[in-house]
């Protein structure tokens, strides 16, 4: 998926993510997991090993959840949308 909603849902659950290196995906996940090059199985394997060997997966997950709630909570998104509409009406 181009936007990364599944990644945001995963982050909101406190789960570190690993995703392909696409623009929308990179934006959605922040730095709370890793990205691998598209169609590069070796890079995917290396990033998977890196992520699984990380000493503080729980900490990464907690920070990812905080990122998801801060940037993608429905109230946050609604407020930003309203601000955008209001700025266009002036």
HELIX and SHEET records of a PDB file:
HELIX    1   1 UNK A    5  UNK A   12  1                                   8    
HELIX    2   2 UNK A   23  UNK A   29  1                                   7    
HELIX    3   3 UNK A   41  UNK A   53  1                                  13    
HELIX    4   4 UNK A   57  UNK A   72  1                                  16    
HELIX    5   5 UNK A   74  UNK A   88  1                                  15    
SHEET    1   A 2 UNK A  17  UNK A  20  0                                        
SHEET    2   A 2 UNK A  33  UNK A  36  1                                        
END                                                                             
